[in-house]
Amino acid sequence: MGDSITPAVVVHGGAGFIHPDRYESARQGCERAARAGLTVLAGGGSALDAAQAAVRVLEDDPAFNAGVGAVLTRAGAAEMDAAVMDGRDLRVGAVAAMANARQPIDIARAVLDDGEHILLCAEGAWAFARERGFTPCDPAEIITERSRERLEEARRRAGHTVREVDPELHDPGTVGACAVDAAGHVAAATSTGGMTFKRTGRIGDTPLPGAGTYADDRGGAASATGEGEAIIRVTMTRTCVELMRSGLPARTAAWASADELADRVGGSGGIICVDARGRIGLAHNSETMSWAAGTLDRSELRVTSGVRAERDQNL
Ligand code: ASP
């Protein structure tokens, strides 16, 4: 069966309402990330390394709400969540409410490699990260003009979350990646600044295994984006992976999970996934979700991308 697996990477750049002016930058950013992941696979790297590499590229891109460009809490700080999970043995590493981290996914990976704990938050996460040689960055490296404008807009409408007032103001940008390697192992990684105007200390779905991020070789890997509180309630990525484990193709599992998010808790969001055979799924019930999907076919990289997914789309 190993021979029939096509190594693949799928990434998202967040579900919500992407302004048409930003379609191109979102699509191109996702493509760059998918290529970075595929390059790792082409070099014989693992799905775990590929998913992390793809997310690193998106964290470095100010067009997205992760790492550089992370959105701000109502106190004006960037507090980031990230997780990475290996489908081979269900190891997970995650960080939450972490300030001043340029590449939170690398610290999440260090938590995974360390193995003592699964999820570290805030100052405790930094105590661990320092031990592992990471150093905090200047907040100015992360906070962009756009993050500030988004917070100002939210403050003008104080008393409401951005989403309650106007869904168009929830400019997406959480990032995620799922990968399958030549050995048939899967992995998922997700990183975010969360939601503009969130309370200090709020932790979303992203770093919670089974909510924003999940991977199990027996089914596949998934990364979610959208309203974190809703995604947590339906444990969206675990649901998707279990559906793939029961035999559903990735595409069908992705749509079933996005539908459940809307039908069961009225949540807006999206999901990307890969099943253990290397088939790719993407779905969203939000207006848009930027994505890119690529396969490695006899060392040839094939990448497609978009800002919407269709139910009958075959990747
Ligand atoms: N899911 C993220 C969170 O709630 C936000 C997003 O994906 O846009 O933190």
Residues whose N, C-alpha, C, O or C-beta is under 5 A from the ligand:
A	BS01	LIG	A15 P172 G173 T174 T192 G194 M195 G204 D205 T225 G226 E227 G228 E229
